[in-house]
Amino acid sequence: MPNIRAALNEIAAHLETAQEVCARAGLSERGLDLALREGRAPEPVRVGRQRLFVRGEIDAWLRLRSDSRDGRLARPTSTSDASA
């Protein structure tokens, strides 16, 4: 019989609470709620009353936010610029 506790621990290692997401993103819980309502943040998974976020989705979202703040998403990438 598989070890259920080990399987749950493995799953939990890939999830973050809303408080953890807020701390990493530099947002208040209200800011996170606003981002969720506007579709700008990954949707959480509900476990009972708790919201849990998939760590990989949060990592990607934070990278995207960082890139857009740095202006990397605003600049078109073109290979013809390299030859000029």
Secondary structure, 3 states (H helix, E strand, C coil): CCCHHHHHHHHHCCEEEHHHHHHHHCCCHHHHHHHHHCCCCCCCEEECCEEEEEHHHHHHHHHHHHHHHCCCCCCCCCCHHHHC
